[in-house]
Protein backbone atom coordinates (compact mmCIF):
# COMPACT_ATOMS: atom_id res chain seq x y z
CA UNK A 1 0.00 0.00 0.00
CA UNK A 2 2.94 2.31 0.70
CA UNK A 3 4.66 1.73 -2.64
CA UNK A 4 5.51 4.92 -4.54
CA UNK A 5 5.34 4.67 -8.33
CA UNK A 6 6.76 7.23 -10.76
CA UNK A 7 5.29 6.75 -14.20
CA UNK A 8 7.40 8.84 -16.62
CA UNK A 9 7.32 11.96 -14.41
CA UNK A 10 8.74 15.19 -15.83
CA UNK A 11 8.84 18.57 -14.09
CA UNK A 12 9.75 21.79 -15.92
CA UNK A 13 11.01 25.12 -14.67
CA UNK A 14 10.59 27.31 -17.71
CA UNK A 15 12.03 25.28 -20.58
CA UNK A 16 14.43 23.35 -18.35
CA UNK A 17 13.58 19.82 -17.21
CA UNK A 18 14.32 19.75 -13.49
CA UNK A 19 13.07 16.14 -13.42
CA UNK A 20 13.38 14.27 -16.72
CA UNK A 21 11.22 11.17 -17.28
CA UNK A 22 11.50 9.60 -13.81
CA UNK A 23 10.19 6.04 -14.15
CA UNK A 24 10.70 3.67 -11.21
CA UNK A 25 9.03 2.17 -8.13
CA UNK A 26 9.93 2.50 -4.44
CA UNK A 27 8.83 -0.57 -2.52
CA UNK A 28 6.79 -0.70 0.68
CA UNK A 29 9.05 -0.24 3.73
CA UNK A 30 12.09 0.64 1.63
CA UNK A 31 14.70 3.25 2.59
CA UNK A 32 15.25 4.88 -0.80
CA UNK A 33 17.77 7.67 -1.34
CA UNK A 34 17.87 10.32 -4.07
CA UNK A 35 21.55 11.17 -4.47
CA UNK A 36 23.29 13.67 -6.69
CA UNK A 37 25.09 17.02 -6.91
CA UNK A 38 23.40 20.38 -6.37
CA UNK A 39 20.87 21.16 -9.10
CA UNK A 40 20.44 17.55 -10.21
CA UNK A 41 16.68 17.49 -9.45
CA UNK A 42 16.56 15.41 -6.27
CA UNK A 43 14.82 18.02 -4.08
CA UNK A 44 12.47 18.94 -6.92
CA UNK A 45 11.44 15.30 -7.19
CA UNK A 46 10.92 15.09 -3.43
CA UNK A 47 8.78 18.22 -3.42
CA UNK A 48 6.74 16.83 -6.30
CA UNK A 49 6.05 13.70 -4.23
CA UNK A 50 4.97 15.93 -1.34
CA UNK A 51 2.62 17.93 -3.55
CA UNK A 52 4.50 21.24 -3.28
CA UNK A 53 5.05 21.03 -7.05
CA UNK A 54 2.80 19.58 -9.75
CA UNK A 55 4.58 17.67 -12.53
CA UNK A 56 3.78 18.60 -16.14
CA UNK A 57 4.07 15.06 -17.46
CA UNK A 58 3.51 11.56 -16.04
CA UNK A 59 1.78 10.22 -12.94
CA UNK A 60 2.65 9.50 -9.31
CA UNK A 61 0.92 6.73 -7.35
CA UNK A 62 0.90 5.85 -3.67
CA UNK A 63 0.10 2.16 -3.94
CA UNK A 64 -2.72 2.06 -6.50
CA UNK A 65 -3.90 5.58 -5.65
CA UNK A 66 -3.18 8.30 -8.22
CA UNK A 67 -2.10 11.35 -6.20
CA UNK A 68 -1.37 13.91 -8.94
CA UNK A 69 -4.10 16.29 -7.75
CA UNK A 70 -4.25 15.29 -4.08
CA UNK A 71 -3.28 18.30 -1.90
CA UNK A 72 -0.26 17.97 0.36
CA UNK A 73 -2.23 17.81 3.61
CA UNK A 74 -4.22 14.82 2.33
CA UNK A 75 -1.19 12.71 1.29
CA UNK A 76 -0.41 11.50 4.84
CA UNK A 77 3.27 12.41 4.55
CA UNK A 78 5.78 13.10 7.31
CA UNK A 79 8.58 15.50 6.37
CA UNK A 80 11.95 16.34 7.92
CA UNK A 81 13.65 19.40 6.47
CA UNK A 82 17.23 20.61 6.37
CA UNK A 83 16.43 23.58 8.64
CA UNK A 84 14.30 21.48 11.06
CA UNK A 85 11.32 23.92 10.73
CA UNK A 86 10.40 23.59 14.40
CA UNK A 87 8.59 26.28 16.39
CA UNK A 88 11.09 28.03 18.69
CA UNK A 89 8.43 29.37 21.09
CA UNK A 90 6.80 25.97 21.72
CA UNK A 91 8.02 23.23 24.05
CA UNK A 92 9.41 19.98 22.71
CA UNK A 93 6.12 18.27 23.56
CA UNK A 94 3.99 20.88 21.79
CA UNK A 95 6.22 20.80 18.70
CA UNK A 96 5.76 17.05 18.38
CA UNK A 97 2.04 17.27 19.19
CA UNK A 98 1.36 19.97 16.58
CA UNK A 99 0.39 17.63 13.74
CA UNK A 100 -1.87 15.57 15.99
CA UNK A 101 -3.71 18.64 17.24
CA UNK A 102 -4.25 19.73 13.64
CA UNK A 103 -5.86 16.34 13.03
CA UNK A 104 -8.15 16.76 16.06
CA UNK A 105 -6.70 13.78 17.90
CA UNK A 106 -7.95 13.46 21.50
CA UNK A 107 -5.88 14.79 24.41
CA UNK A 108 -5.18 11.40 25.99
CA UNK A 109 -4.08 9.88 22.69
CA UNK A 110 -1.86 12.91 21.96
CA UNK A 111 -0.12 12.42 25.30
CA UNK A 112 0.47 8.74 24.59
CA UNK A 113 1.65 9.11 20.99
CA UNK A 114 3.91 12.10 21.66
CA UNK A 115 5.63 10.33 24.53
CA UNK A 116 6.07 7.21 22.38
CA UNK A 117 7.66 9.33 19.65
CA UNK A 118 9.93 11.14 22.11
CA UNK A 119 11.01 7.81 23.55
CA UNK A 120 11.98 6.64 20.06
CA UNK A 121 14.33 9.61 19.69
CA UNK A 122 15.45 9.56 23.36
CA UNK A 123 14.02 12.96 24.30
CA UNK A 124 11.34 12.10 26.89
CA UNK A 125 13.32 13.85 29.64
CA UNK A 126 13.27 17.10 27.63
CA UNK A 127 9.55 17.25 26.87
CA UNK A 128 9.12 20.68 28.50
CA UNK A 129 12.33 22.24 27.14
CA UNK A 130 12.22 25.11 24.60
CA UNK A 131 14.02 23.98 21.37
CA UNK A 132 15.91 27.24 20.90
CA UNK A 133 18.03 26.29 23.92
CA UNK A 134 18.88 22.85 22.54
CA UNK A 135 21.65 21.49 20.32
CA UNK A 136 21.31 20.92 16.58
CA UNK A 137 21.20 17.16 17.06
CA UNK A 138 18.41 17.45 19.63
CA UNK A 139 16.44 19.79 17.38
CA UNK A 140 16.77 17.31 14.53
CA UNK A 141 15.39 14.59 16.79
CA UNK A 142 12.39 16.80 17.58
CA UNK A 143 11.76 17.22 13.85
CA UNK A 144 12.02 13.46 13.34
CA UNK A 145 9.62 12.73 16.22
CA UNK A 146 7.13 15.27 14.86
CA UNK A 147 7.29 13.63 11.43
CA UNK A 148 6.64 10.07 12.65
CA UNK A 149 4.10 10.82 15.42
CA UNK A 150 1.31 11.30 12.85
CA UNK A 151 1.98 7.73 11.63
CA UNK A 152 2.50 8.74 8.02
CA UNK A 153 2.31 6.37 5.08
CA UNK A 154 5.47 7.95 3.70
CA UNK A 155 8.43 9.73 5.30
CA UNK A 156 10.31 12.33 3.26
CA UNK A 157 13.68 13.66 4.42
CA UNK A 158 15.46 16.53 2.65
CA UNK A 159 19.17 16.82 3.58
CA UNK A 160 18.24 16.32 7.27
CA UNK A 161 21.81 16.06 8.57
CA UNK A 162 23.61 18.72 6.56
CA UNK A 163 23.67 21.26 9.42
CA UNK A 164 25.25 18.87 11.91
CA UNK A 165 28.96 18.31 12.57
CA UNK A 166 30.62 15.23 11.06
CA UNK A 167 30.63 13.01 14.17
CA UNK A 168 26.99 13.79 15.00
CA UNK A 169 25.96 13.13 11.40
CA UNK A 170 27.31 9.59 11.65
CA UNK A 171 25.39 8.94 14.87
CA UNK A 172 22.16 10.51 13.58
CA UNK A 173 22.18 8.57 10.32
CA UNK A 174 22.53 5.34 12.32
CA UNK A 175 19.62 6.37 14.56
CA UNK A 176 17.44 7.32 11.58
CA UNK A 177 18.13 4.02 9.87
CA UNK A 178 17.31 2.07 13.04
CA UNK A 179 14.07 3.99 13.62
CA UNK A 180 12.99 3.57 10.01
CA UNK A 181 13.44 -0.19 10.23
CA UNK A 182 11.59 -0.38 13.54
CA UNK A 183 8.62 1.51 12.08
CA UNK A 184 8.90 -0.22 8.68
CA UNK A 185 7.93 3.06 7.04
CA UNK A 186 8.62 3.79 3.37
CA UNK A 187 11.23 6.55 3.40
CA UNK A 188 12.59 8.77 0.63
CA UNK A 189 15.80 10.50 1.63
CA UNK A 190 17.58 13.31 -0.23
CA UNK A 191 21.31 13.91 0.15
CA UNK A 192 24.39 14.94 -1.79
CA UNK A 193 26.63 13.04 0.67
CA UNK A 194 27.74 9.77 -0.95
CA UNK A 195 28.93 8.14 2.28
CA UNK A 196 25.63 8.97 3.97
CA UNK A 197 23.66 7.46 1.09
CA UNK A 198 25.74 4.28 1.09
CA UNK A 199 25.34 3.90 4.87
CA UNK A 200 21.54 4.24 5.22
CA UNK A 201 19.93 3.10 1.98
CA UNK A 202 18.26 -0.07 0.78
CA UNK A 203 18.56 1.36 -2.73
CA UNK A 204 19.95 4.55 -4.21
CA UNK A 205 18.91 6.55 -7.27
CA UNK A 206 21.79 8.63 -8.64
CA UNK A 207 20.58 11.72 -10.50
CA UNK A 208 22.31 14.09 -12.90
CA UNK A 209 20.68 17.02 -14.71
CA UNK A 210 17.21 15.81 -13.82
CA UNK A 211 17.65 12.28 -15.11
CA UNK A 212 18.08 9.08 -13.12
CA UNK A 213 21.46 7.58 -14.03
CA UNK A 214 21.25 4.36 -12.00
CA UNK A 215 19.11 2.71 -9.34
CA UNK A 216 20.70 -0.08 -7.32
CA UNK A 217 21.77 -1.25 -3.87
CA UNK A 218 24.64 0.65 -2.24
CA UNK A 219 26.99 -2.26 -2.98
CA UNK A 220 26.11 -2.39 -6.67
CA UNK A 221 26.17 1.39 -7.05
CA UNK A 222 29.73 1.45 -5.70
CA UNK A 223 31.13 -1.71 -7.26
CA UNK A 224 29.27 -1.69 -10.57
CA UNK A 225 28.51 1.91 -11.59
CA UNK A 226 26.45 2.00 -14.76
CA UNK A 227 28.32 4.86 -16.44
CA UNK A 228 31.24 7.22 -15.97
CA UNK A 229 29.15 9.84 -14.14
CA UNK A 230 28.09 7.38 -11.43
CA UNK A 231 31.62 5.99 -11.09
CA UNK A 232 33.02 9.50 -10.74
CA UNK A 233 30.35 10.77 -8.33
CA UNK A 234 30.29 7.77 -5.98
CA UNK A 235 33.62 7.51 -4.20
CA UNK A 236 36.88 7.87 -6.12
CA UNK A 237 37.75 6.23 -9.43
CA UNK A 238 40.78 6.19 -11.67
CA UNK A 239 39.84 6.49 -15.34
CA UNK A 240 42.24 4.98 -17.88
CA UNK A 241 41.82 4.96 -21.64
CA UNK A 242 42.19 1.64 -23.43
CA UNK A 243 41.40 -0.02 -26.75
CA UNK A 244 39.74 -3.37 -27.43
CA UNK A 245 39.76 -5.88 -30.22
CA UNK A 246 38.10 -9.27 -30.46
CA UNK A 247 40.55 -12.11 -29.89
CA UNK A 248 41.10 -14.40 -32.84
CA UNK A 249 38.99 -17.54 -32.63
CA UNK A 250 37.15 -16.42 -29.45
CA UNK A 251 34.11 -14.20 -29.99
CA UNK A 252 33.58 -13.59 -26.25
CA UNK A 253 37.23 -12.81 -25.52
CA UNK A 254 38.77 -9.43 -26.18
CA UNK A 255 42.32 -8.18 -26.12
CA UNK A 256 42.61 -4.96 -24.13
CA UNK A 257 45.54 -2.66 -24.74
CA UNK A 258 46.30 -0.34 -21.82
CA UNK A 259 49.55 1.60 -21.43
CA UNK A 260 51.04 -0.47 -24.27
CA UNK A 261 50.30 -3.74 -22.48
CA UNK A 262 47.81 -6.36 -23.61
CA UNK A 263 45.34 -8.25 -21.39
CA UNK A 264 42.68 -10.79 -22.36
CA UNK A 265 39.20 -10.41 -20.85
CA UNK A 266 35.94 -12.30 -21.37
CA UNK A 267 32.90 -10.21 -22.28
CA UNK A 268 29.21 -11.09 -22.36
CA UNK A 269 29.16 -9.91 -25.98
CA UNK A 270 31.83 -8.94 -28.51
CA UNK A 271 33.11 -5.38 -28.40
CA UNK A 272 35.90 -3.55 -30.17
CA UNK A 273 37.04 0.05 -30.23
CA UNK A 274 37.93 2.67 -27.65
CA UNK A 275 37.23 1.84 -24.02
CA UNK A 276 37.53 3.41 -20.59
CA UNK A 277 38.46 1.62 -17.37
CA UNK A 278 37.11 2.70 -13.98
CA UNK A 279 39.46 1.40 -11.28
CA UNK A 280 38.86 2.03 -7.58
CA UNK A 281 41.97 3.14 -5.61
CA UNK A 282 41.60 0.28 -3.13
CA UNK A 283 41.88 -2.23 -5.99
CA UNK A 284 45.27 -0.90 -7.09
CA UNK A 285 48.05 -3.10 -5.66
CA UNK A 286 51.55 -1.74 -5.14
CA UNK A 287 54.93 -3.39 -4.71
CA UNK A 288 58.51 -2.18 -4.59
CA UNK A 289 59.57 -5.44 -6.26
CA UNK A 290 58.78 -6.56 -9.83
CA UNK A 291 56.67 -9.69 -10.30
CA UNK A 292 54.53 -11.25 -13.06
CA UNK A 293 51.31 -9.61 -11.78
CA UNK A 294 52.79 -6.15 -11.13
CA UNK A 295 53.36 -5.24 -14.74
CA UNK A 296 52.89 -1.45 -14.71
CA UNK A 297 55.39 1.05 -13.35
CA UNK A 298 55.13 4.45 -11.71
CA UNK A 299 56.59 6.91 -9.22
CA UNK A 300 55.00 7.96 -5.92
CA UNK A 301 54.19 11.68 -6.06
CA UNK A 302 52.32 12.27 -2.79
CA UNK A 303 51.70 10.32 0.41
CA UNK A 304 48.66 11.11 2.58
CA UNK A 305 48.24 9.33 5.91
CA UNK A 306 44.52 8.82 6.71
CA UNK A 307 44.66 6.69 9.84
CA UNK A 308 43.52 3.22 8.82
CA UNK A 309 44.85 3.67 5.29
CA UNK A 310 47.40 5.60 3.25
CA UNK A 311 46.48 7.36 0.01
CA UNK A 312 49.14 7.61 -2.70
CA UNK A 313 49.13 9.51 -5.95
CA UNK A 314 51.31 7.75 -8.48
CA UNK A 315 52.58 9.04 -11.79
CA UNK A 316 52.53 6.28 -14.40
CA UNK A 317 55.16 5.99 -17.11
CA UNK A 318 52.81 7.67 -19.63
CA UNK A 319 52.49 10.71 -17.35
CA UNK A 320 48.98 9.97 -16.08
CA UNK A 321 48.42 10.24 -12.32
CA UNK A 322 46.34 7.65 -10.48
CA UNK A 323 45.31 7.21 -6.84
CA UNK A 324 45.97 4.07 -4.80
CA UNK A 325 44.91 3.19 -1.23
CA UNK A 326 46.77 0.81 1.07
CA UNK A 327 45.39 -0.32 4.43
CA UNK A 328 47.98 -0.39 7.17
CA UNK A 329 46.73 -3.80 8.31
CA UNK A 330 47.94 -5.14 4.95
CA UNK A 331 51.12 -3.15 4.59
CA UNK A 332 52.53 -1.49 7.70
CA UNK A 333 55.43 0.10 5.87
CA UNK A 334 54.52 3.32 4.07
CA UNK A 335 55.98 4.21 0.72
CA UNK A 336 57.78 7.53 0.37
CA UNK A 337 57.65 10.27 -2.25
CA UNK A 338 59.73 9.51 -5.36
CA UNK A 339 59.73 5.76 -4.65
CA UNK A 340 59.57 3.64 -7.80
CA UNK A 341 56.65 1.19 -7.57
CA UNK A 342 55.31 -1.71 -9.56
CA UNK A 343 51.55 -1.79 -10.00
CA UNK A 344 48.82 -4.40 -10.46
CA UNK A 345 45.75 -2.51 -11.70
CA UNK A 346 43.56 -5.62 -11.33
CA UNK A 347 41.73 -4.93 -14.57
CA UNK A 348 39.76 -8.15 -14.15
CA UNK A 349 38.16 -6.66 -11.00
CA UNK A 350 37.36 -3.28 -12.56
CA UNK A 351 34.55 -1.92 -14.73
CA UNK A 352 35.12 -1.07 -18.38
CA UNK A 353 32.93 1.26 -20.43
CA UNK A 354 32.74 2.03 -24.10
CA UNK A 355 34.71 5.03 -25.34
CA UNK A 356 32.03 7.55 -24.32
CA UNK A 357 31.74 6.13 -20.81
CA UNK A 358 27.99 5.57 -21.18
CA UNK A 359 27.75 1.79 -21.44
CA UNK A 360 29.33 -1.02 -19.43
CA UNK A 361 31.10 -3.48 -21.75
CA UNK A 362 32.92 -5.49 -19.08
CA UNK A 363 32.72 -6.26 -15.38
CA UNK A 364 33.82 -9.34 -13.48
CA UNK A 365 30.37 -10.34 -12.17
CA UNK A 366 26.87 -8.99 -12.73
CA UNK A 367 25.94 -8.29 -9.12
CA UNK A 368 27.41 -8.15 -5.65
CA UNK A 369 24.14 -9.15 -3.98
PyMOL commands that set and color helices and strands:
alter all, ss='L'
color gray80, all
select helices_A, chain A and resi 42-50+72-74+92-102+107-120+124-126+131-133+136-149+166-183+194-200+218-223+228-233+281-283+347-349
alter helices_A, ss='H'
color red, helices_A
select strands_A, chain A and resi 4-13+16-26+31-35+57-62+65-66+77-80+154-158+186-191+203-208+211-216+237-246+253-258+261-266+273-280+285-287+296-305+309-316+321-327+340-344+351-354+360-362
alter strands_A, ss='S'
color yellow, strands_A
deselect
rebuild
show_as cartoon
